[in-house]
Amino acid sequence: MFHIIEPLKVVAALIWPFMPESAEKIQDQLGLSRKGRDFVLEDLRAWGKERPVKAMKMAPALFPRIETKKQEGPAKKEKEKMSEKEMPLISFDEFQKMDLRIGTIIKAEAIHGSKKLIKLTVDIGEERTVVAGLVGHYTEEDLLEKQVVLVTNLEPVKLMGVESRGMVLAAEDESGVHVLVPDVKTVPGSKVK
């Protein structure tokens, strides 16, 4: 037991000036009689001599791990299948702020250096450049003359050096990514309601 306690006592003493709350938590978890400012260098010199006041027990993490990896697999799929109850509700007024238009893709070219992104030129009554993550799901030829639903009033964003001025709407399931298309040919620029 002392082979664990002694190094933790040293850690608690060394971090106290910088992280006093964490140091005191360590000292409390170790059951030490002296804590905080009262725990001095002399206590470290008495290596192995002080017995804990109470037995060590499992304690919550002082520094919880921060998850940085993107969720994948079943957890990701579960999150995507959130019920209506769990999804945040937006008002009808908020929804009406979105400008959805029918566009016809007149040019499609893969973006050099990107594994997913393709640069689209879309006719919505005017030409609009849009970057979409469709590589691997559609070829450039498949996209030409395809009509799509486009969000036109997003703030422009630069992706791989190309300014994107919109977003192509698509759905994803186990069979892949599928762009949303009107069921009949529609005039480019027509508003989706």
Contact map, one row per residue, 1 for C-alpha under 8 A:
1111100000000000000000000000000000000000000000000000000000000000000000000000000000000000000000000000000000000000000000000000000000000000000000000000000000000000000000000000000000000000000000000
1111110000000000000000000000000000000000000000010000000000000000000000000000000000000000000000000000000000000000000000000000000000000000000000000000000000000000000000000000000000000000000000000
1111111000000000000000000000000000000000000000000000000000000000000000000000000000000000000000000000000000000000000000000000000000000000000000000000000000000000000000000000000000000000000000000
1111111100000000000000000000000000000000000000000000000000000000000000000000000000000000000000000000000000000000000000000000000000000000000000000000000000000000000000000000000000000000000000000
1111111110000000000000000000010000000000000000000000000000000000000000000000000000000000000000000000000000000000000000000000000000000000000000000000000000000000000000000000000000000000000000000
0111111111000000000000000000000000000000000000110000000000000000000000000000000000000000000000000000000000000000000000000000000000000000000000000000000000000000000000000000000000000000000000000
0011111111100000000000000000000000000000000000000000000000000000000000000000000000000000000000000000000000000000000000000000000000000000000000000000000000000000000000000000000000000000000000000
0001111111110000000000000100000000000000000000000000000000000000000000000000000000000000000000000000000000000000000000000000000000000000000000000000000000000000000000000000000000000000000000000
0000111111111000000000000110010000000000000100000000000000000000000000000000000000000000000000000000000000000000000000000000000000000000000000000000000000000000000000000000000000000000000000000
0000011111111100000000000000000000000000000100000000000000000000000000000000000000000000000000000000000000000000000000000000000000000000000000000000000000000000000000000000000000000000000000000
0000001111111110000000100000000000000000000000000000000000000000000000000000000000000000000000000000000000000000000000000000000000000000000000000000000000000000000000000000000000000000000000000
0000000111111111000001110110000000000000000000000000000000000000000000000000000000000000000000000000000000000000000000000000000000000000000000000000000000000000000000000000000000000000000000000
0000000011111111000000100000000000000011100000000000000000000000000000000000000000000000000000000000000000000000000000000000000000000000000000000000000000000000000000000000000000000000000000000
0000000001111111100000000000000000000000000000000000000000000000000000000000000000000000000000000000000000000000000000000000000000000000000000000000000000000000000000000000000000000000000000000
0000000000111111111101100000000000000000000000000000000000000000000000000000000000000000000000000000000000000000000000000000000000000000000000000000000000000000000000000000000000000000000000000
0000000000011111111111110000000000010000000000000000000000000000000000000000000000000000000000000000000000000000000000000000000000000000000000000000000000000000000000000000000000000000000000000
0000000000000111111100000000000000000000000000000000000000000000000000000000000000000000000000000000000000000000000000000000000000000000000000000000000000000000000000000000000000000000000000000
0000000000000011111100000000000000000000000000000000000000000000000000000000000000000000000000000000000000000000000000000000000000000000000000000000000000000000000000000000000000000000000000000
0000000000000011111111100000000000000000000000000000000000000000000000000000000000000000000000000000000000000000000000000000000000000000000000000000000000000000000000000000000000000000000000000
0000000000000011111111110000000000010000000000000000000000000000000000000000000000000000000000000000000000000000000000000000000000000000000000000000000000000000000000000000000000000000000000000
0000000000000001001111111000000000000000000000000000000000000000000000000000000000000000000000000000000000000000000000000000000000000000000000000000000000000000000000000000000000000000000000000
0000000000010011001111111100000000000000000000000000000000000100000000000000000000000000000000000000000000000000000000000000000000000000000000000000000000000000000000000000000000000000000000000
0000000000111011001111111110000000010000000000000000000000000000000000000000000000000000000000000000000000000000000000000000000000000000000000000000000000000000000000000000000000000000000000000
0000000000010001000111111111000000110000000000000000000000000000000000000000000000000000000000000000000000000000000000000000000000000000000000000000000000000000000000000000000000000000000000000
0000000000000000000011111111100000000000000000000000000000000100000000000000000000000000000000000000000000000000000000000000000000000000000000000000000000000000000000000000000000000000000000000
0000000110010000000001111111110000000000000000000000000000000000000000000000000000000000000000000000000000000000000000000000000000000000000000000000000000000000000000000000000000000000000000000
0000000010010000000000111111111101110000000000000000000000000000000000000000000000000000000000000000000000000000000000000000000000000000000000000000000000000000000000000000000000000000000000000
0000000000000000000000011111111100100000000000000000000000000000000000000000000000000000000000000000000000000000000000000000000000000000000000000000000000000000000000000000000000000000000000000
0000000000000000000000001111111100000000000000000000000110100000000000000000000000000000000000000000000000000000000000000000000000000000000000000000000000000000000000000000000000000000000000000
0000100010000000000000000111111100000000000000000001011100000000000000000000000000000000000000000000000000000000000000000000000000000000000000000000000000000000000000000000000000000000000000000
0000000000000000000000000011111110000000000000000001111100000000000000000000000000000000000000000000000000000000000000000000000000000000000000000000000000000000000000000000000000000000000000000
0000000000000000000000000011111111100000000000000011100000000000000000000000000000000000000000000000000000000000000000000000000000000000000000000000000000000000000000000000000000000000000000000
0000000000000000000000000000001111100000000000000001100000000000000000000000000000000000000000000000000000000000000000000000000000000000000000000000000000000000000000000000000000000000000000000
0000000000000000000000000010000111110110000000000000000000000000000000000000000000000000000000000000000000000000000000000000000000000000000000000000000000000000000000000000000000000000000000000
0000000000000000000000010011000111111110000000000000000000000000000000000000000000000000000000000000000000000000000000000000000000000000000000000000000000000000000000000000000000000000000000000
0000000000000001000100110010000001111110000000000000000000000000000000000000000000000000000000000000000000000000000000000000000000000000000000000000000000000000000000000000000000000000000000000
0000000000000000000000000000000000111111000000000000000000000000000000000000000000000000000000000000000000000000000000000000000000000000000000000000000000000000000000000000000000000000000000000
0000000000000000000000000000000001111111000000000000000000000000000000000000000000000000000000000000000000000000000000000000000000000000000000000000000000000000000000000000000000000000000000000
0000000000001000000000000000000001111111101000000000000000000000000000000000000000000000000000000000000000000000000000000000000000000000000000000000000000000000000000000000000000000000000000000
0000000000001000000000000000000000001111111100000000000000000000000000000000000000000000000000000000000000000000000000000000000000000000000000000000000000000000000000000000000000000000000000000
0000000000001000000000000000000000000011111110000000000000000000000000000000000000000000000000000000000000000000000000000000000000000000000000000000000000000000000000000000000000000000000000000
0000000000000000000000000000000000000001111111000000000000000000000000000000000000000000000000000000000000000000000000000000000000000000000000000000000000000000000000000000000000000000000000000
0000000000000000000000000000000000000011111111100000000000000000000000000000000000000000000000000000000000000000000000000000000000000000000000000000000000000000000000000000000000000000000000000
0000000011000000000000000000000000000001111111100000000000000000000000000000000000000000000000000000000000000000000000000000000000000000000000000000000000000000000000000000000000000000000000000
0000000000000000000000000000000000000000111111100000000000000000000000000000000000000000000000000000000000000000000000000000000000000000000000000000000000000000000000000000000000000000000000000
0000000000000000000000000000000000000000011111111100000000000000000000000000000000000000000000000000000000000000000000000000000000000000000000000000000000000000000000000000000000000000000000000
0000010000000000000000000000000000000000001111111100000000000000000000000000000000000000000000000000000000000000000000000000000000000000000000000000000000000000000000000000000000000000000000000
0100010000000000000000000000000000000000000001111110000000000000000000000000000000000000000000000000000000000000000000000000000000000000000000000000000000000000000000000000000000000000000000000
0000000000000000000000000000000000000000000001111110000000000000000000000000000000000000000000000000000000000000000000000000000000000000000000000000000000000000000000000000000000000000000000000
0000000000000000000000000000000000000000000001111111000000000000000000000000000000000000000000000000000000000000000000000000000000000000000000000000000000000000000000000000000000000000000000000
0000000000000000000000000000000100000000000000011111100000000000000000000000000000000000000000000000000000000000000000000000000000000000000000000000000000000000000000000000000000000000000000000
0000000000000000000000000000011110000000000000000111111100000000000000000000000000000000000000000000000000000000000000000000000000000000000000000000000000000000000000000000000000000000000000000
0000000000000000000000000000001110000000000000000011111000000000000000000000000000000000000000000000000000000000000000000000000000000000000000000000000000000000000000000000000000000000000000000
0000000000000000000000000000011000000000000000000001111100000000000000000000000000000000000000000000000000000000000000000000000000000000000000000000000000000000000000000000000000000000000000000
0000000000000000000000000000011000000000000000000001111110000000000000000000000000000000000000000000000000000000000000000000000000000000000000000000000000000000000000000000000000000000000000000
0000000000000000000000000000111000000000000000000001011111000000000000000000000000000000000000000000000000000000000000000000000000000000000000000000000000000000000000000000000000000000000000000
0000000000000000000000000000100000000000000000000000001111100000000000000000000000000000000000000000000000000000000000000000000000000000000000000000000000000000000000000000000000000000000000000
0000000000000000000000000000000000000000000000000000000111110000000000000000000000000000000000000000000000000000000000000000000000000000000000000000000000000000000000000000000000000000000000000
0000000000000000000000000000100000000000000000000000000011111000000000000000000000000000000000000000000000000000000000000000000000000000000000000000000000000000000000000000000000000000000000000
0000000000000000000000000000000000000000000000000000000001111100000000000000000000000000000000000000000000000000000000000000000000000000000000000000000000000000000000000000000000000000000000000
0000000000000000000000000000000000000000000000000000000000111111000000000000000000000000000000000000000000000000000000000000000000000000000000000000000000000000000000000000000000000000000000000
0000000000000000000001001000000000000000000000000000000000011111000000000000000000000000000000000000000000000000000000000000000000000000000000000000000000000000000000000000000000000000000000000
0000000000000000000000000000000000000000000000000000000000001111100000000000000000000000000000000000000000000000000000000000000000000000000000000000000000000000000000000000000000000000000000000
0000000000000000000000000000000000000000000000000000000000001111110000000000000000000000000000000000000000000000000000000000000000000000000000000000000000000000000000000000000000000000000000000
0000000000000000000000000000000000000000000000000000000000000011111000000000000000000000000000000000000000000000000000000000000000000000000000000000000000000000000000000000000000000000000000000
0000000000000000000000000000000000000000000000000000000000000001111100000000000000000000000000000000000000000000000000000000000000000000000000000000000000000000000000000000000000000000000000000
0000000000000000000000000000000000000000000000000000000000000000111110000000000000000000000000000000000000000000000000000000000000000000000000000000000000000000000000000000000000000000000000000
0000000000000000000000000000000000000000000000000000000000000000011111000000000000000000000000000000000000000000000000000000000000000000000000000000000000000000000000000000000000000000000000000
0000000000000000000000000000000000000000000000000000000000000000001111100000000000000000000000000000000000000000000000000000000000000000000000000000000000000000000000000000000000000000000000000
0000000000000000000000000000000000000000000000000000000000000000000111110000000000000000000000000000000000000000000000000000000000000000000000000000000000000000000000000000000000000000000000000
0000000000000000000000000000000000000000000000000000000000000000000011111011000000000000000000000000000000000000000000000000000000000000000000000000000000000000000000000000000000000000000000000
0000000000000000000000000000000000000000000000000000000000000000000001111111100000000000000000000000000000000000000000000000000000000000000000000000000000000000000000000000000000000000000000000
0000000000000000000000000000000000000000000000000000000000000000000000111111100000000000000000000000000000000000000000000000000000000000000000000000000000000000000000000000000000000000000000000
0000000000000000000000000000000000000000000000000000000000000000000000011111110000000000000000000000000000000000000000000000000000000000000000000000000000000000000000000000000000000000000000000
0000000000000000000000000000000000000000000000000000000000000000000000111111111000000000000000000000000000000000000000000000000000000000000000000000000000000000000000000000000000000000000000000
0000000000000000000000000000000000000000000000000000000000000000000000111111111100000000000000000000000000000000000000000000000000000000000000000000000000000000000000000000000000000000000000000
0000000000000000000000000000000000000000000000000000000000000000000000011111111110000000000000000000000000000000000000000000000000000000000000000000000000000000000000000000000000000000000000000
0000000000000000000000000000000000000000000000000000000000000000000000000111111111000000000000000000000000000000000000000000000000000000000000000000000000000000000000000000000000000000000000000
0000000000000000000000000000000000000000000000000000000000000000000000000011111111000000000000000000000000000000000000000000000000000000000000000000000000000000000000000000000000000000000000000
0000000000000000000000000000000000000000000000000000000000000000000000000001111111000000000000000000000000000000000000000000000000000000000000000000000000000000000000000000000000000000000000000
0000000000000000000000000000000000000000000000000000000000000000000000000000111111100000000000000000000000000000000000000000000000000000000000000000000000000000000000000000000000000000000000000
0000000000000000000000000000000000000000000000000000000000000000000000000000011111111110000000000000000000000000000000000000000000000000000000000000000000000000000000000000000000000000000000000
0000000000000000000000000000000000000000000000000000000000000000000000000000000011111110000000000000000000000000000000000000000000000000000000000000000000000000000000000000000000000000000000000
0000000000000000000000000000000000000000000000000000000000000000000000000000000001111110000000000000000000000000000000000000000000000000000000000000000000000000000000000000000000000000000000000
0000000000000000000000000000000000000000000000000000000000000000000000000000000001111111000000000000000000000000000000000000000000000000000000000000000000000000000000000000000000000000000000000
0000000000000000000000000000000000000000000000000000000000000000000000000000000001111111000000000000000000000000000000000000000000000000000000000000000000000000000000000000000000000000000000000
0000000000000000000000000000000000000000000000000000000000000000000000000000000001111111100000000000000000000000000000000000000000000000000000000000000000000000000000000000000000000000000000000
0000000000000000000000000000000000000000000000000000000000000000000000000000000000001111110000000000000000000000000000000000000000000000000000000000000000000000000000000000000000000000000000000
0000000000000000000000000000000000000000000000000000000000000000000000000000000000000011111000000000000000000000000000000000000000000000000000000000000000000000000000000000000000000000000000000
0000000000000000000000000000000000000000000000000000000000000000000000000000000000000001111101100000000000000000000000000000000000000000000000000000000000000000000000000000000000000000000000000
0000000000000000000000000000000000000000000000000000000000000000000000000000000000000000111111100000000000000000000000000000000000000000000000000000000000000000000000000000000000000000000000000
0000000000000000000000000000000000000000000000000000000000000000000000000000000000000000011111110000000000000000000000000000000000000000000000000000000000000000000000000000000000000000000000000
0000000000000000000000000000000000000000000000000000000000000000000000000000000000000000001111111000000000000000000000000000000000000000000000000000000000000000000000000000000000000000000000000
0000000000000000000000000000000000000000000000000000000000000000000000000000000000000000011111111100000000000000000000000000000000000000000000000000000000000000000000000000000000000000000000000
0000000000000000000000000000000000000000000000000000000000000000000000000000000000000000011111111100000000000000000000000000000000000000000000000000000000000000000000000000000000000000000000000
0000000000000000000000000000000000000000000000000000000000000000000000000000000000000000000111111110000000000000000000000000000000000000000000000000000000000000000000000000000000000000000000000
0000000000000000000000000000000000000000000000000000000000000000000000000000000000000000000011111110000000000000000000000000000000000000000000000000000000000000000000000000000000000000000000000
0000000000000000000000000000000000000000000000000000000000000000000000000000000000000000000001111111000000000000000000000000000000000000000000000000001110000000000000000000000000000000000000000
0000000000000000000000000000000000000000000000000000000000000000000000000000000000000000000000011111100000000000000000000000000000000000000000000000001110000000000000000000000000000000000000110
0000000000000000000000000000000000000000000000000000000000000000000000000000000000000000000000000111110000000000000000000000000000000000000000000000111100000000000000000000000000000000000000111
0000000000000000000000000000000000000000000000000000000000000000000000000000000000000000000000000011111000000000000000000001000000000000000000000000111100000000000000000000000000000000000111110
0000000000000000000000000000000000000000000000000000000000000000000000000000000000000000000000000001111100000000000000000001000000000000000000000011110000000000000000000000000000000100011111110
0000000000000000000000000000000000000000000000000000000000000000000000000000000000000000000000000000111110000000000000000111100000000000000000000011110000000000000000000000000000000000000111000
0000000000000000000000000000000000000000000000000000000000000000000000000000000000000000000000000000011111000000000000000111000000000000000000001111000000000000000000000000000000000000000100000
0000000000000000000000000000000000000000000000000000000000000000000000000000000000000000000000000000001111110000000000011110000000000000000000111111000000000000000000000000000000000000000000000
0000000000000000000000000000000000000000000000000000000000000000000000000000000000000000000000000000000111110000000000011110000000000000000000011000000000000000000000000000000000000000000000000
0000000000000000000000000000000000000000000000000000000000000000000000000000000000000000000000000000000011111000000000011100000000000000000000010000000000000000000000000000000000000000000000000
0000000000000000000000000000000000000000000000000000000000000000000000000000000000000000000000000000000011111100000001111000000000000000000110110000000000000000000000000000000000000000000000000
0000000000000000000000000000000000000000000000000000000000000000000000000000000000000000000000000000000000111110000001110000000000000000000100000000000000000000000000000000000000000000000000000
0000000000000000000000000000000000000000000000000000000000000000000000000000000000000000000000000000000000011111010011100000000000000010000100000000000000000000000000000000000000000000000000000
0000000000000000000000000000000000000000000000000000000000000000000000000000000000000000000000000000000000001111110011100000000000000000000000000000000000000001000000000000000000000000000000000
0000000000000000000000000000000000000000000000000000000000000000000000000000000000000000000000000000000000000111110000000000000000000000000000000000000000000000000000000000000000000000000000000
0000000000000000000000000000000000000000000000000000000000000000000000000000000000000000000000000000000000000011111000000000000000000000000000000000000000000001000000000000000000000000000000000
0000000000000000000000000000000000000000000000000000000000000000000000000000000000000000000000000000000000000111111110000000000000000000000000000000000000000001000000000000000000000000000000000
0000000000000000000000000000000000000000000000000000000000000000000000000000000000000000000000000000000000000000111110000000000000000010000000000000000000000000000000000000000000000000000000000
0000000000000000000000000000000000000000000000000000000000000000000000000000000000000000000000000000000000000000011111000000000000011111000000000000000000000000000000000000000000000000000000000
0000000000000000000000000000000000000000000000000000000000000000000000000000000000000000000000000000000000000110011111100000000000111110000000000000000000000000000000000000000000000000000000000
0000000000000000000000000000000000000000000000000000000000000000000000000000000000000000000000000000000000011110000111110000000000111110000000000000000000000000000000000000000000000000000000000
0000000000000000000000000000000000000000000000000000000000000000000000000000000000000000000000000000000000011110000011111000000011110000000000000000000000000000010000000000000000000000000000000
0000000000000000000000000000000000000000000000000000000000000000000000000000000000000000000000000000000011111000000001111100000011110000000000000000000000000000000000000000000000000000000000000
0000000000000000000000000000000000000000000000000000000000000000000000000000000000000000000000000000000011110000000000111110001111000000000000000000000000000000000000000000000000000000000000000
0000000000000000000000000000000000000000000000000000000000000000000000000000000000000000000000000000001111100000000000011111011111000000000000000000000000000000000000000000000000000000000000000
0000000000000000000000000000000000000000000000000000000000000000000000000000000000000000000000000000001111000000000000001111111100000000000000000000000000000000000000000000000000000000000110000
0000000000000000000000000000000000000000000000000000000000000000000000000000000000000000000000000000111100000000000000000111111100000000000000000000000000000000000000000000000000000000000111000
0000000000000000000000000000000000000000000000000000000000000000000000000000000000000000000000000000001000000000000000000011111000000000000000000000000000000000000000000000000000000000000110000
0000000000000000000000000000000000000000000000000000000000000000000000000000000000000000000000000000000000000000000000000111111100000000000000000000000000000000000000000000000000000000000010000
0000000000000000000000000000000000000000000000000000000000000000000000000000000000000000000000000000000000000000000000001111111110000000000000000000000000000000000000000000000000000000000000000
0000000000000000000000000000000000000000000000000000000000000000000000000000000000000000000000000000000000000000000000001111011111000000000000000000000000000000000011000000000000000000000000000
0000000000000000000000000000000000000000000000000000000000000000000000000000000000000000000000000000000000000000000000111100001111100000000000000000000000000000001111000000000000000000000000000
0000000000000000000000000000000000000000000000000000000000000000000000000000000000000000000000000000000000000000000000111100000111110000000000000000000000000000001111110000000000000000000000000
0000000000000000000000000000000000000000000000000000000000000000000000000000000000000000000000000000000000000000000011110000000011111000000000000000000000000010011111100000000000000000000000000
0000000000000000000000000000000000000000000000000000000000000000000000000000000000000000000000000000000000000000000111110000000001111100000000000000000000000000000000110000000000000000000000000
0000000000000000000000000000000000000000000000000000000000000000000000000000000000000000000000000000000000000000000111000000000000111110000000000000000000000000000000000000000000000000000000000
0000000000000000000000000000000000000000000000000000000000000000000000000000000000000000000000000000000000000000000111000000000000011111110000000000000000000000000000000000000010000000000000000
0000000000000000000000000000000000000000000000000000000000000000000000000000000000000000000000000000000000000100001111000000000000001111111000000000000000000000000000000000000000000000000000000
0000000000000000000000000000000000000000000000000000000000000000000000000000000000000000000000000000000000000000000100000000000000000111111000000000000000000000000000000000000000000000000000000
0000000000000000000000000000000000000000000000000000000000000000000000000000000000000000000000000000000000000000000000000000000000000111111000000000000000000000000000000000000111000000000000000
0000000000000000000000000000000000000000000000000000000000000000000000000000000000000000000000000000000000000000000000000000000000000111111101100000000000000000000000000000000000000000000000000
0000000000000000000000000000000000000000000000000000000000000000000000000000000000000000000000000000000000000000000000000000000000000011111111100000000000000000000000000000000000000000000000000
0000000000000000000000000000000000000000000000000000000000000000000000000000000000000000000000000000000000011100000000000000000000000000011111110000000000000000000000000000000000000000000000000
0000000000000000000000000000000000000000000000000000000000000000000000000000000000000000000000000000000000010000000000000000000000000000001111110000000000000000000000000000000000000000000000000
0000000000000000000000000000000000000000000000000000000000000000000000000000000000000000000000000000000000000000000000000000000000000000011111110100000000000000000000000000000000000000000000000
0000000000000000000000000000000000000000000000000000000000000000000000000000000000000000000000000000000010010000000000000000000000000000011111111100000000000000000000000000000000000000000000000
0000000000000000000000000000000000000000000000000000000000000000000000000000000000000000000000000000000011110000000000000000000000000000000111111100000000000000000000000000000000000000000000000
0000000000000000000000000000000000000000000000000000000000000000000000000000000000000000000000000000000111000000000000000000000000000000000000111110000000000000000000000000000000000000000000000
0000000000000000000000000000000000000000000000000000000000000000000000000000000000000000000000000000000110000000000000000000000000000000000001111111000000000000000000000000000000001000000000000
0000000000000000000000000000000000000000000000000000000000000000000000000000000000000000000000000000011110000000000000000000000000000000000000001111100000000000000000000000000000001100110000000
0000000000000000000000000000000000000000000000000000000000000000000000000000000000000000000000000000011110000000000000000000000000000000000000000111110000000000000000011000000000111100000000000
0000000000000000000000000000000000000000000000000000000000000000000000000000000000000000000000000001111000000000000000000000000000000000000000000011111000000000000000011000000000111100000000010
0000000000000000000000000000000000000000000000000000000000000000000000000000000000000000000000000001111000000000000000000000000000000000000000000001111100000000000001111000000000000000000000000
0000000000000000000000000000000000000000000000000000000000000000000000000000000000000000000000000111100000000000000000000000000000000000000000000000111111000000000001111000000000000000000000000
0000000000000000000000000000000000000000000000000000000000000000000000000000000000000000000000000111100000000000000000000000000000000000000000000000011111000000000011100000000000000000000000000
0000000000000000000000000000000000000000000000000000000000000000000000000000000000000000000000000110000000000000000000000000000000000000000000000000001111100000000011000000000000000000000000000
0000000000000000000000000000000000000000000000000000000000000000000000000000000000000000000000000000000000000000000000000000000000000000000000000000001111110000000011100000000000000000000000000
0000000000000000000000000000000000000000000000000000000000000000000000000000000000000000000000000000000000000000000000000000000000000000000000000000000011111000000011000000000000000000000000000
0000000000000000000000000000000000000000000000000000000000000000000000000000000000000000000000000000000000000000000000000000000000000000000000000000000001111100001111000000000000000000000000000
0000000000000000000000000000000000000000000000000000000000000000000000000000000000000000000000000000000000000000000000000000000000000000000000000000000000111110001110000000000000000000000000000
0000000000000000000000000000000000000000000000000000000000000000000000000000000000000000000000000000000000000000000000000000000000000000000000000000000000011111111100000000000000000000000000000
0000000000000000000000000000000000000000000000000000000000000000000000000000000000000000000000000000000000000000000000000000000000100000000000000000000000001111111100000000000000000000000000000
0000000000000000000000000000000000000000000000000000000000000000000000000000000000000000000000000000000000000010110000000000000000000000000000000000000000000111110000000000000000000000000000000
0000000000000000000000000000000000000000000000000000000000000000000000000000000000000000000000000000000000000000000000000000000000000000000000000000000000000111111000000000000000000000000000000
0000000000000000000000000000000000000000000000000000000000000000000000000000000000000000000000000000000000000000000000100000000000100000000000000000000000000111111100000000000000000000000000000
0000000000000000000000000000000000000000000000000000000000000000000000000000000000000000000000000000000000000000000000000000000011100000000000000000000000011110111110000000000000000000000000000
0000000000000000000000000000000000000000000000000000000000000000000000000000000000000000000000000000000000000000000000000000000011100000000000000000000000011110011111100000000000000000000000000
0000000000000000000000000000000000000000000000000000000000000000000000000000000000000000000000000000000000000000000000000000000111100000000000000000000111111000001111100000000000000000000000000
0000000000000000000000000000000000000000000000000000000000000000000000000000000000000000000000000000000000000000000000000000000111100000000000000000011111110000000111110000000000000000000000000
0000000000000000000000000000000000000000000000000000000000000000000000000000000000000000000000000000000000000000000000000000000001110000000000000000011101000000000111111000000000000000000000000
0000000000000000000000000000000000000000000000000000000000000000000000000000000000000000000000000000000000000000000000000000000001010000000000000001111000000000000001111100000000100000000000000
0000000000000000000000000000000000000000000000000000000000000000000000000000000000000000000000000000000000000000000000000000000000000000000000000001111000000000000000111110000000110000000000000
0000000000000000000000000000000000000000000000000000000000000000000000000000000000000000000000000000000000000000000000000000000000000000000000000000000000000000000000011111000011110000000000000
0000000000000000000000000000000000000000000000000000000000000000000000000000000000000000000000000000000000000000000000000000000000000000000000000000000000000000000000001111100011110000000000000
0000000000000000000000000000000000000000000000000000000000000000000000000000000000000000000000000000000000000000000000000000000000000000000000000000000000000000000000000111111111000000000000000
0000000000000000000000000000000000000000000000000000000000000000000000000000000000000000000000000000000000000000000000000000000000000000000000000000000000000000000000000011111110000000000000000
0000000000000000000000000000000000000000000000000000000000000000000000000000000000000000000000000000000000000000000000000000000000000000000000000000000000000000000000000001111100000000000000000
0000000000000000000000000000000000000000000000000000000000000000000000000000000000000000000000000000000000000000000000000000000000000000000000000000000000000000000000000001111110000000000000000
0000000000000000000000000000000000000000000000000000000000000000000000000000000000000000000000000000000000000000000000000000000000000000100000000000000000000000000000000001111111000000000000000
0000000000000000000000000000000000000000000000000000000000000000000000000000000000000000000000000000000000000000000000000000000000000100100000000000000000000000000000000111101111100000000000000
0000000000000000000000000000000000000000000000000000000000000000000000000000000000000000000000000000000000000000000000000000000000000000100000000000000000000000000000000111000111110000000000000
0000000000000000000000000000000000000000000000000000000000000000000000000000000000000000000000000000000000000000000000000000000000000000000000000001100000000000000000011110000011111000000000000
0000000000000000000000000000000000000000000000000000000000000000000000000000000000000000000000000000000000000000000000000000000000000000000000000001100000000000000000001110000001111100000000000
0000000000000000000000000000000000000000000000000000000000000000000000000000000000000000000000000000000000000000000000000000000000000000000000000111100000000000000000000000000000111110000000000
0000000000000000000000000000000000000000000000000000000000000000000000000000000000000000000000000000010000000000000000000000000000000000000000000011100000000000000000000000000000011111110000000
0000000000000000000000000000000000000000000000000000000000000000000000000000000000000000000000000000000000000000000000000000000000000000000000000000000000000000000000000000000000001111100000000
0000000000000000000000000000000000000000000000000000000000000000000000000000000000000000000000000000000000000000000000000000000000000000000000000000000000000000000000000000000000000111110000000
0000000000000000000000000000000000000000000000000000000000000000000000000000000000000000000000000000000000000000000000000000000000000000000000000010000000000000000000000000000000000111111000000
0000000000000000000000000000000000000000000000000000000000000000000000000000000000000000000000000000010000000000000000000000000000000000000000000010000000000000000000000000000000000101111101000
0000000000000000000000000000000000000000000000000000000000000000000000000000000000000000000000000000010000000000000000000000000000000000000000000000000000000000000000000000000000000000111111000
0000000000000000000000000000000000000000000000000000000000000000000000000000000000000000000000000000111100000000000000000011100000000000000000000000000000000000000000000000000000000000011111000
0000000000000000000000000000000000000000000000000000000000000000000000000000000000000000000000000000111000000000000000000011110000000000000000000000000000000000000000000000000000000000001111100
0000000000000000000000000000000000000000000000000000000000000000000000000000000000000000000000000000111000000000000000000001000000000000000000000000000000000000000000000000000000000000011111110
0000000000000000000000000000000000000000000000000000000000000000000000000000000000000000000000000011110000000000000000000000000000000000000000000000000000000000000000000000000000000000000011111
0000000000000000000000000000000000000000000000000000000000000000000000000000000000000000000000000011110000000000000000000000000000000000000000000000100000000000000000000000000000000000000001111
0000000000000000000000000000000000000000000000000000000000000000000000000000000000000000000000000001000000000000000000000000000000000000000000000000000000000000000000000000000000000000000000111
